Amino acid sequence: MKKYMIFIISFTVLYTVFQLSSGAILTALYKPDLSSVHSISAQEVVFAGTSTIPLLFIFLSSTIAYFISQKLGRTSKAPDELVNS
């Protein structure tokens, strides 16, 4: 259960960090198409194409979270087990 909690917490933190950083990068790099501003009605909403970046961030976050949970979730040996080995 400890490994699961470490995995969930680290996955949530990593996914949030990746999403915020990708949003900041995409916002900084966005260049609006000013030539089409006058032709679009005020009531019309234009959406861009889909992106695979969120799926990649989920994969990257879960992979890193898995390794964090494996590293931090190890149980240490009790002192009497160390003496007997």
SULHUCOR-V246253 format. One record per helix or strand of 2 or more residues. SS is the DSSP state (A for helix, B for strand). FROM is the first residue (numbers start at 0). LEN is the number of residues. If there is no record, write none. Layout:
SS,FROM,LEN ; SS,FROM,LEN
This chain:
A,1,28 ; A,33,3 ; A,52,20 ; A,78,6
